[in-house]
Every structure is written in structure tokens, then in C-alpha cells.
Amino acid sequence: MVPRRYTGGCRLQTLIYLLYRLAQFVGFPALFVFLMVRYGRTLPERFGGLPFPVIAPGGIWLHAVSVGEVLSAVDLVKALRAKYPDTPIYVSTTTATGRQMAEQKLAESTDGIFFTPVDLFFAVRRVLRALRPTLVVILETEIWPHLWRETRRSGARLVVVNGRISDRALPRYLRFRWLFAPVMAIPHRVLVQSDQDVKRYRTLGAPHAVNNGNLKYDLDTARILAPPEVEAMVRGAGKVLVVASTHCEDIDEDDAVIAAWGQWVAEFPDLLLVLAPRKPERFDVVARKLEAAGIPFRRRSAEIGVPVPGVLLLDSLGELSGVYRLADVVFMGGTLAQRGGHNILEAAVLGKPVVAGPSMENFAEVAAAFTQGRGLRRCTREDFAAVVADTLRNPAGWGERAQALAEERRGALRRTMAVLEEEIEEAWPILLHPWLFLLVLGPLGALWAWGARRNRARTLPKRLDTPVISVGGISMGGAGKTPTVLTLAKHFRDPAILTRGYKRLLTEEATVVPRGTEAPIERTGDEAQIFVRSHRAHVGVGSDRYTVGRAMEAALHPEVFLLDDGFQHHRLAREFDLVLLDARDPFSGDAPFPLGRLREMPDALDRASAILLTRTARGRVYGALRRRLRPVPLYRSHVVAETWMDARTGEPAILQCERAAAFCGLANPATFWSSLREQGLQPLFRWTFGDHHQYRHHELLRMREHAQLQEAEVLLTTEKDLMNLPADLAQIMEPVRVFWLRIGVVIEGEEELVQQIRAIIG
């Protein structure tokens, strides 16, 4: 019964209420059941869960739906990896077969492969908040309104690459043009395959679509290799016919092949047919059809030689392009059935004669160009068997012309890379917060920023007799200050480092450790202990670094003070302020704590004497960031792994193991994961603890147990974590060995920076 308030003379309101209740009690549970049946165990990923730890912000995310799009992305991913070796690259797919193909072809070149989240704003935002990509690349035809819109809102650049709209899809898009037009205007660039696609994209609302060519023309033929097992299975055949990507729609193309088998074998008794159904669920169906027809066949998965004449049923994924190398003739499936065809370019670039049926709407321009140039032979349903037989009999010229036509159209990959490089430099990623965060934490962030300004205005700095060089930042978390301080220290004869000694147990007013001497970590804290053990400078620890500096001046007479993490230590005057910005996340979400991680707003950079971009990636120019920064001297640096150290012996060691795990307690653990990736290490698991974490005995035992369950030979960690590990670490972790990574910093223009400092401090 409908409540009275919904029946007061307005039937429309009553109808709306009833529809709402129907959706609530029937629709929502039905949707949940549908999603469970549709996605099963992948449901967490489909709603934005990532199956891997995020390496670092500022990466590249490529979205490729199907197997074909994944194969199109292989050379593009390799080109991106070569150009940006330090930048994380992620690939998402929609289909399970696409995911499997991506893991086969792209695992070594990427940092993560996952299912694309369903196109709901909260699922998409969850992935964007985790990855913080600089660039999102959409391959081919997929239009995802929420993914596109949220990517644009995140500050990442959105580029459609190798775009196309088929004859079959165009009427559907045109029918809903009013809906798609605003979405099609979202991407920063739209690169499509042909002039026909340019017209279609512009008709749908993408005015900046341009013809960039087809990436598949640029396939690297050197990497298209025949699987050795398949090569062995077809050995002994006189003729090899590959029938690729067959479909069962208005007609069953596999039935057409079986019907033509007798005609082909009568003329070519040494024929071997490689039959590759498009969908894996048809492998068993086709096997039963071949068996019923009495045709001798073997399945690829059996890895048993094929009788000649006979059929090899290619019941595998990702091998078809390599199998083309073995073919004398290729027939492209999906062209007899009204499916729209498949791309012939993989076979064409290998110089193979290709035959296709009448249905090539999905690749109309390619089909027209190759048919006109006699690089593609066409047939009808009626003469299918005869045309294939004639091409096997007289293949001369067809393959050569196809290869020449493909060669003329190369260059799309080079043009695509030029566009992506431009877009990466224009990106300005920001952190997308849920509205509840903005509502609750926004006012707290504004209060934090006000407090930071007020604290600076109220503080009167005191000046030491010795010049002070501050090395700090405007955000919380690691930006590489510790290794930068040590790098600068080596340029001075008698330097001293002033640091606060965060989380030290003995809070003395001033702890002074002369260079070359030791002090327990309880007196210094973990980061200060790194300075002490480096023996590069005197170290002074205390909350009031003016007081500590006075004590060091009286006792040690240093040449210069290096003020560690001192940009906000307003009580001490300094001659030079070097401000560090992590190039991957320079303004920490563009919001003060707790909404973001800024200690001070970016206008505080007006006080900087110089800015150092840390953790810069090779291949990047950072054009948008440079334009935003004020015109002060700007330098770049990157982290380098110097050596692994054996925690048992304290000596340098060569890390030789295939099964390693890792753990760290850093403000920015992504930096350690990046260092591991750059050394080619893929940890079996990664455990992350809080910054400055003091490791307890039971935590180490649990980590050792987990490492043994995973059969890890070693555990890897950082120098900072070593300071917070017990002295008997080696005994606790036995038989698992622990190694820590000693890192350094390379500053581009280091001598110029030192000269600038010396010119100011005198």
C-alpha cells in the first residue's frame, strides 16, 4: 500500500515512488547478483581494487579491452618503456582473455596489469587516486564516460590512440549522439586510424580528431616468432593454410572450413590446416565437429605431431601472429559471417597472401586499400573454397604486394610517441578526494595553512656565526632530503649537520656527535644515525637547532651548517634555502594536511634560494611544473642504488637470488619499490610499515615465517629501516638473510649548485 503522502493528487509522484521502491527491493539485489555472476572473483578489481602495490605516482595507464587491442599495445608499451625507463606503466583490460594476453606479452614491460573498473565514478576514482597517473591512453574504440571524465578531472592527460569506429558500431553511436557528444570532447587528443574515422569521430563530437595511421602497420616483425612447439608440429607439411579467428554467427565459419576440407585435400594431399577459433569457449565445440567429420586433427595443447593431411586446432591464446610465419596462405575469419572481419595487418606485414570474405566493415579502409592494391584477395560464401584453393595453387605476388602496402603506411608509432611525449609534459595530476573528505578535512586543511603562516609571522629567527644552508621541503614525507644533505656535505672541508632527531628515545637539549665518532640510536634517532655512520660531517641533534648550533660552534668550529629538513624551522636564520620537490608528486595533492600532505602552500616557494626536483624520471622535461615554479635556479636529481649491504656482516654484497621479498617503513615507500624495479627485482611480497617504524620481535618472526612460506631466499630493506632493526637481526631472521640498500643522489648541475651556495655564504 502506498503511503498517503505519495498519493495526494499527483500520480507522477506515486509512479516515481513505486519505481524507486522496485529498484530498491528488486533492482539493487538483482544488480549485485548479476555482477557476482558476471565477474565472480574479480569483483574487487572491477570496483577499483588493484592486485599489486602501486610503485609510484606519475605513471602511464593504458586501457586495452580485448586481445587484439593488447597486441596493438605491445610495441607502444615497449616504446614508452624505452623512452621513460623510470616511469611506472600499467595496463588494464576488460576481458579475461585480454588480461591473460597482457600477462603473456606485457608482464616484463609493465608494473601492473589489472581489470578495468566498471564505469562507475567511485570505482574509477579509486583507481585514479591509487595510481595518480600522468597519462591515460585509451586504445581503439572504447568510450567510457566516467573514466574519461574522472581522468580529465584528475589532471592527467587523456589520449585516444588508434581510434576507430566500425560500420556496425556507427549507427548505434549516431542514435545516441546527444549522449556521446559531450563525452567525445573530453580527451585532450584523439588519434584515429583513417580519414573515414576522422569524419566519424568529428560527427560524434570530437572536433580535434586527427588521422595518425594504424599502429599495426608498425608491428616489429622481428618479435613475431613462430612458437617452437607449433613449428615442430607442422613440420613435414607441404602446404600450410591458416584459418584465423573463425566465428559462429549467421553462419558457422568452422562448418564452412570442414565442408571445404575434402576439396582442398583432393588437390593438396600434403596440406596442413591450422584452425584458430576466435573464442576459447569454441575450442571444444570445434574439436567435436572435426571428430564427427572424420578429419584427422590434433589440438595445440596436446603438443603431438599432426598427421598430414590434417588439422592443427590452435586452442591457445597469443600465438596466432607467430603462426602466420608458418603459413603459405591465411584466410581471415569473421569475414564470411556477418561479423565485420578482423585485422589483416599482422599477416600482411609478414608478406603472407591473405584471403577474406565479403564482411570487412570493421576495417573498411584497410580492406579497400589492400583490395585495390591487390594485396588482399576477396571471396564470397559461395566461392570461398575455390578462391582459397586457387591462392594455395598460385600465391605469387599476393604476399609481396600486401607487405609493400603495409610498409608504405608505417610511421604511426613514431607519430603517436611524439604526441604522448607532448601530453606527458603538459600533465598536472591532482588528488581526487571523496566529497566527504572535502567536507570534513577541507576546513582542517585551511586551519593548518593558517597556522603555518601565523607561526612563521610570529617567529623571530636567530642567526648563528656560521653560515647555514637549509635543505627542506614544503610537504610531509620523503623527498630525498637525507641523501641530498650527505651529497652536499662532501663539498665542504668541515661541515656540520643540524637535525631534530625524530623519535629518539633520549631527548637531550643538544646531542653533539663529532665526525668519526659513534652514538647510540637512542640519542640520535634513525635518520640522524645515517648521518653519524656516514662519517661525512659532525652531527648535532635537538629540537632547537639554534641552541645545538651554538654548542657545536663552541666545541667544533665547523665551516658550514647543513640544516636537515629545516625549511619550516623558522627559529634559525639561514643564508641559503634549498627546497626539494618530489617530481612525481611535487605539491602532495595541492592541499594542506590533512586533506593533502603540504606543510605550507606552494607560495612558500617564494622564500627558496633554489629548487631541486628530486626523483626525476629519465626522458621527462617537466614543462608544466617548470612553468608553475617561480624563476629561481632549478636543478634536477635522481636516486641511484649504490650497493647492497649484508645485514649479517655489515659488508657490501652481490645480490644473487631469484626469490626475494621486501619490507620498509618510509613516509614514501613507493621510492623503495621503484629502486627495486629499476634493478630488475620483483619481490614475492612487499610489507609496508609506518614511517620511522620501530620493529618488534614478533613482527620480525611473522615476517620470517611468511618469507619461508613463500620460499623467499632473502628479505630486502632500506638503510633507514636498518636503524630501527635490532642488533641481533641476523639471528632472529635465520635462515632468511636480510640485505639493505645503500642509495645515493646524482644532482644534475651539482657543481653549479655548490658554486651558487658558496657565492651566497661567502
N, C-alpha and C positions, 0 to 999 in steps of 0.2 A: 504493500500500500504506500502511495506517495504522500509524504508529509504535506500538511495544508499549505505551508508557506511556499511550496513549489507549484501549487495549483490555482493560485489567485488570479485567474483570468488570463494567464499567459501560457499558451500551450507550448510555445517555443522553449520557455524556461523549463517546463516539465520534461520536454524531449531531451534537452541538454543534460538535465539531472539524471534521467534514466540512462542515457548513453554513458555518462560518467560512471554510474554505478555498475553498468555492464562491463565497462573496461576494467574497473577496479576488481570485480569479483570473477571475471572470466578472462578478460584480455591479458592482464598482467601475469597471472599464473600460466596462461597459455603461452605467452611470450617467453617466460622463463623455461618452460618445458621445451619449447622449440629450440631455444639457444642451447640447452643441455644436449638435446638430440643432435643438433647441427654441429656443435663444436666439442662436446664431450670434455675430455681432459684439458683441452686447450682454452677453455673458457676464461681462466685468469689472464692469459695473454691477450685474448680478444678484448678484454676490458682494460688493457693498458699495462698489465704486468709484464715485466721484462725477464727473460730466462737467464740473464747474465748481469754481472755488476757493470755499471756504467764506468767506462775508462776515464773520461774527462769531458767537460762541456766543450762546445765549439766544433762538434764533429759534422759529418755529412751523412744524411739519411736518404737512401734510395728506396723507393717503393716500386716493386715489380710484382704484378699479380700472379702471372702464370709461368709455366715452364718456358714458353717462348720469350717472354719478357726478361726472365732471368738470364737466358742465353744471350739476349741482346745486351745485357748489362755487363757481361764478363769483361770485354775489352775496355769498357768505360771505367769499371771499377779498377782494373789494373792501371789504367792511365792516371786515375785520381790518386792511387796509392804511390805511383812513381813521382807525381808532382808534389804530393803532400804526405811524405812518409811518416810524419809525426801526428797527423790528424786522424782521429778515430773515424771509421767508416762503418755504417750499419746498413743492413738490407732487411726489408720486410716483404713478406709475400702474403697473399690471401689464401691460396690453395695449399693443401698438404703436399701435392706433387711439386708445386713451386718451391715450397720450403725444403723438401728433400733435394731438389736440384740445386738450390742455393747452397746447401751444406756440402754438396759434392764439388761444385765448381768454384765457390767463393769463400769457403771457410778460411783458407790461408791468407786471403787478401783483405778480410774484414775483421771487425772487432766484435760483431754480434749479429745474429740472424734471428728474426722473430716473426710472429704472425702480426700482420697489420691490425690494429684495434678496430672494432666495429665503429662505424662513422657516427659516433655519439660524442658530443663535445667534451663530456667529462672523461671518457676513455682516451680521446685524442690528447687532451690537455695533460693527462697523467704521463703519457709517453714524452710529450714535449718538455714537461717540467724535469723529467729524468735525464733526457738526452741533451737538452739545451742546444739543438743543432744550429750551425751557421747556415746550412744549405739543405733544403729538402728537394729531391729530384723525383718527379712522377714520370714513370716510363709508360709511353704509348697512350692508351685510350681512357684510362680510369678517371672518372670525375667524382671526387669525394668532397662534398660541400663543407662539412665540418673540419676535415683535415686541412683543406686549403685555407679556410677562413682562420682557423686557430694558428696555423703556421704563419700566416701574414701577421696576426696579432702578436706572435712571439718575437717578431723582429728578424726571424730567419728569412732568407730569400727562397722563393718558391719558383721552380723552373719545371715546365713540362718538356720532356725530351723524347724525340722520336714519335711525336704525337701523330695519330691517325684516327679518322672516323670512317668506318666502312659503310658500304651501301646499305647493309642490313641495319646498322645502328642509326644512320642518319634520320630516317623517318621518325623513330622514337624520340630522338633529341629535338627534332623540329616541333613535334607535337607538344613538347613541354618547354619550348624555347623561353617562354616568360619566366620559367623557374630557373633555367640554366644560365640565362644571360648574365645576371649579377655574379654568378659563381665563376663563369669563364673569364670575367675581368679581373679576378683575384691574382693569378700568377704574375710574377714580375716579367717572365719571358715565356713564350710558347714557341718551341722549335718543332716543326712538323716535317713529315716525310716528302710532301709533294705540293705542287701548286694547287691541285684539287683539294688537298687537306687544308691549305691556307684559306681557300674560299669557304670551306665548311666551318672551320673554326671561327672565322670572322662573322659568318652568318649567325652563329650561335652566341656571339657576344665577346669574342677575343680579338679586339682590333689590332693587337700587336703581334699576331701570329706571323711567323716567317718560315719560308721553306729552307730547311737546313740539310735536307737529304736524309737518307736512311742509314742508320748505324750499321745495319747488317752488310752493307757494301764494304765496310771496313773490317770485316772479320779477318783475324790473323790466321791465315791458312796454316802457318807453321804449328799452331797449337791444336789444330783439328786432326787428331790422330786416331786411326782405327784401333779399337780395343784388341789387344793381342789375342785374347781368347776367341773373339769373333773371327779374327783373321785366320786363326788355326782351324776353326770350324768350317769355313768356306773354302779352305784350300782344296784344290782338285777340281773346282767347278770351271767350266769353260766360259759360261756367261753368268753374270750376277745382276739380277734385277731387284731393285729396292722399291717396294711399295710402301710409302711413308704416310703415317698419320691417317689411317683409314677411319671412316665414320659410319655410323648406322643411324640414318635419319629417314628421309623419304625413300631412300634405297639403302641397302646394306652393301657397302663397297667391298667388304670381305667376301660376300657371296659372289660379286662380280668377278673378283680375282679367282675364286675357286672355279667358277664356270669357265674362265678363260684358260685355266691351267692345262687342260688337255690339248688345246690348240697350240699353246706355247711349247709344250714338251714334245709334241709331234715334230716341230721344226727344229727345236734346240734340245736334243736329248741330254746335253750336259748342263742344263740350266739349274741354277740355284736361286730360289726366290727368297728374299728377306722381307718378311711381312711384319709391319710395325703398327698395330692398332694405336689410335690416339690416346684412348683412356685405359688406365690399368685394369679397371673392372671388366674390360672386354677380353683380357688375355685368356682366361679360362674358356670363355664363350667361343672364341675363335679356334682354340685348340680342339674343342669338341667338334666344331664344324669340319676342320681338316681331317680329324679322325673318321668322322662319318662319311666323308667323301673318299676315303681310302687313299689320301695323299700322304706320302712319307714325309714326316717332319720331325724336327727336334726343337725344344724350347731353349732359348739362350741360357736360362738359369740352369739347365742340365749340364752345360759345358761338355757335350758329347758331339763327336763329328756328325755332320749332316750327310745323309745319302744323296748322291747325285744321279738323276734329278731328285730334287726335294725342296722342302721349305724350312727355313730357319725362322721360327716365331720369336721376334725380338720382344721378350717380356721383361724389359729393363727400362730404366729412365736415364736420360742424359748421354746415351751412346749413339743416337741416330745420326748426328752430324758427323761423327767419326766413321760410321758405317758407310756414309756416302762415298768415302775414299775408295771403298772396295767395289763400287757399283760400275757396271757398264752403262746402265740406264736407270733413271729414277722416275717413278711415277708419283706425283704429289696427290695424296688423298685429300678428302674434303672438297674435291672438285667435281666428282660425279654426283655425289649427294649435294643437296642444296644447303651447303654449309658455308660457302664463301671462300673456301680454299685456305691454304697455308703458305707461308713464305718460301719461295723457291731459291732465295739468295744463297743459303748455305751450300746447296748443291751446285749452284751456278758458279760461285767463286772458286769451286774446286774443279771447274771445267767439265762437269758431267752433263750429258744430254738429259733434259728434263721434259716430261710429258705431263700435261694437266688437262682436266676435263673442262666443261663449259662454265663451271661456277668458280669464279675468281674475284668476286665482288670485294672481298676484304683487302685485296691487293690489286685493285683495278689498274692503277697507273703502272705498277711494275709489270703486271701481266700484259698490258697493252704495249709497253715499250719493248719487252722481250719478244712478244709475238711478232710485232712489226719488224724487229731486227733479226728475226729467225734464230733467236736464242731460246725460244720456248715453243715446243710443238703442242698443238691443241688437238683434242679428240672429243667425240660425243659419246653418249652412253652406248650407242649402237656400234660404233666402230672402235671402241676402247681397246679390245683385244687385238684387233688388226693393226692399229697405229702403234701400240707398244711393240708388237712383233716386228713391224717394219723398222722401228727405231733400233731394235736389237740387231736387225739384219744390216741396216745402213746408218750407223751412228755418226759417220764422218761429218764434221762441221758444226753439228749442233752444240756440242760441249765447248768448242773453241769460241764460237760466237757468243755463247752465254757468258763465258769468262771475260771476254773482251768488253761486253756491255757492262758487266759489273765493275770492271776496272775503270771504265770511263767515269763512273759515278762515285768513286771513292772520295773521301775528304770530310765526311760528316763528323767523324770522331774528332778530328783536329778542330773543326769549327765549333763543335759542342764544348770541347775543353776550353776554348778561348772565351766562350760565353760564361761558363761556370766559374772560371777564374775571376772574371769581372764581377760576377754576382757575389762571390765569397768575400771579396774586398769591400763590398758595399753593405754587408750584413751588420746588423746591430742587435744581437739576441738579448731579450729581457726575460725575466722570470714571470711566468703566468701564475698568479695566485688564485685559489678559490675565493669566491666572493666573501665567504665567512672570514677568511684570513684578512682580507682587506678591511672588513668591518671591525674586527676585533683588534688586529695588530697594527692597522694603519695609524690610529691615534697614538699608540705606544711608540711607533717609529717616529712620528712627529715630535713627541715629547723627548725622545732620545736625541734627535738632531738639535732641538732647542737647548738641551742640557749640555751638549758638546760645545755649542757656540758660547754659551754662558760660562762654562768652565774655562775656556780659553781667554775670554774677555776679563775674567776676574783674576787670572793668574799673572803675577809679575815674574818674568824669568830672571834667574840669576846666572851670572857669567863666570866661568872658570878662567884661570890664567892661560890654560892650554886650549888650542883650537879644538872644536867639537864638530864632528861630521855625523849627522843623523842618517840612519838607514831605516826607513819605516814605510808605512802604507796607510791607506785610508779605509781598509777593510779588515775584518777579522779573518783569521785563518792564514794558512801558509801561503806566502807569495815568493818564498825563496830568500828570506832575509838572512838566515843564518849562513848559508854558503856564500852569499854576497858579501857579508861582513868579513868572512875569512879571506875571500878573494882580494878585497881592498886592503886588508891588513898586511899582505905580503909586499905592498908597495911602500911601506914606511919602515924606517930603521928601528924605532922603538915604540910601537903602537900599544894602546890600552883599549880594552873593550868594556863598555858600561852596559850592564843588563840587569833586569829586575829579578831574575831567578824565580820564575813562576813555579809554584808548587814545591818549593824547597821546604824541608821539614824544620830546619833551624833558621828562624827569621832574625838574624843579626842585623843591626843597623847598617853595617858595612862589612862585607866579606871581601878581602883583597887576596888574590892568588897571583903571585909573581910568575912571569913566564918561565916555563920549565919545571915548575913545581906541581904538586898534586893537591887535591882537596876532595873530600868525600861528597857524593852527590847530595847528601842530606843538607849540606851547606850551600850548594850552588843551584840545584835544580837540573833538569835534564838538558835543556838547550845550552845553559851556561857550561855544563860539563863537557859538551862538544868543544867549546872554545878552550877550556882548560886543557883537554887532552890533545888539542891540535898543536900546542906549544908555539903558536904564532904570535901571541900577544899576552900582556898582562890582562887579568880579568878582574873586574870589580862588580860585585853583586849587591843590590839593595833597592828598596822601593824608591828612595830619594836619591837619584843619581848625582845630584849636585853634591850631597854630603859624601857619597862614595868617591866622587871625583876629587874632592878636596883631600881626602885621606890618601888617595893614590898620588896626587901631586906632591904631597909632603914626603911620602915614602919612596916613590919610584921615579918621579920626574919624567913622565912619558912625553914623547914627541907630539902625539895627537891622540884624541879620544875618538873612538868609533862607538856611537850611541846606538845600540841594537834596539830595534822596534821603538824608536823614540819620537816619531812624528807627533804623537799626542802627549808627549811628556813636556808640557809647557813650562814646568818649573826650571828647566835648564835651557839657557840660551845656546844657540849653535850657529856656526859660521856657514854651514852648508847642509841643505836638506835634500837628500836623495830619496825620492819616493818611488816605491816599487808597485807596479800594477801587473797582476797576472793576466797575460794577453788573452787567455781563454775565457776569463770572466772578470774583466777589468774593474767593473763597478758593482760586482756582487749583487746582482738583481736590481740595481738602480734604486735601492731603498735602504733606509737606515735600519738597524737592528730594532726589534726582532722580525720585521717584515722581510728585510734583506740582511746582508752582513756588513753594511757600511758602518764604520765608526764615525766618519764625517762625510758630509755630502761632497760631491765632486768639485764644488767651488773651492774647497780647501786646497786644491792643487795650485791655487794662485801663490801659495807660500813656498812651492817647490823651487829649488835651485836647478834640479834636473830630474828627469823621469826615466826610469828604467823599466822597459817592458820585459817581464820575465816569462820563462817557459814559452817563448815564441816558437812557432812551427815553421819548419823549412818550407819554402815555397810561398809563404804569406808575406804580404806587404803591409796589411792593416791600414788601408787607406781611410776607411770611415773613422777608425779610432784616432788616427793621426789628426784628422780634420777637427775632431772634437776637443783634443787637448790644446792647452794654451801654448803659445810659441816659446817654449823653453827647450834647452838641449834635450834631445830624446835618444836614448840608447836601447839596445836590444840585448837579451841574454837567453841562453838555453842551458838546461841541465845536462850534464854528461855523467855517465856511470864510470867511475874511475876503477874500482876493483871490488871484488867480493872478499869479505874477511870471514875467516872461520871463527865462530864464537867460542869454540873449544880452545884453540891455540892462540887466538888474537893475531894470527899471521894472515897475509894475503893468500888467497886460494883460487885455483881454477875450478869453476863450477862445471862439473861434468855429470849431469844426471838428466834423465828424461821425465822423471816423475817428481815434481816439486809442488809444494803448497806455499802459501804466503799469508802473512798477517802484519798489521800495522796499527798504530794508534796515533793518527795525524789529524790535524784540522782539515786537511785536504788529501784524503787517501788516494784520490784519483791520480795524483802525481806519482805515487809509487807504482800503481798499476801501469801507468804509461811507461815508466822506466823498465818494467818487466817486459812489456810488449815490444819495446824498442830493441831489447836483447833477444827477442825470439822466444821468450818464455811464456808458456800458457799454464798457469798454476791449476792444479786439480781442484783446489778450493781457495777462497780468499776470506779471511776473517778480519773484520774491521772493529776496532775499539775506539773509545773516545780519545780526544787529544790529550797528550801527557798521561796516558793511562799507566797506572802502576800495576804490573802484572802479578797476580796472586798465584799461589802454589796450585790450587785446584783448577784454575784456568789453564795453566800450562799442562797439567795432567790430562785435562779434557782435550786440549789441542793435540797432544801427543797421541792419545787414543784414536782421535779422528784421523790423524795422519796415517796411523798404522792400518786403519780400516780401509783407507783409500790407497794403501800401498805407496805412500809418498816416501821418497828416499831422504828428502831434505825439507826444511822449513826456511823460508826466506823472510827477512825483515829489514828494517832501516836502522841507521846509526842512532837516531833519536830514540827508537824503541829499545835499543841495546842499553841505553842509560837507565831504563826503567825495568830491566830484567834482573833477576837475582844473580849473584856471583856464581852459584852452583848450577847455572842453567844447563850446562852440558850434561851433568849427571842426571838432572830431572828429566831431560828430554831423551836420554838414551833409550833405544838405539837410533832415534831420529836425530840427524845432525842439523844444526842451525847455522845459517850464514847471514851476514848483514852486508848491506850495500853502502860503500863509501861513494858519495857523489861530489861533483864539483860544478862550478859555474863558468861558462865561457861568455864573456861580455864582448860584444862586437863594438870595437872602438874603445877598448879598455884603456889604452894609453892616453887617448884624448880625454876620457873622463877623469883620469888621475891628474892630467895637466890642468884641467878646469878646476879641480879641487885645490891643487897646490896654488893656483893663481889667486884663489879667494882667501885661503887660510894663511898665505904668506910664507 
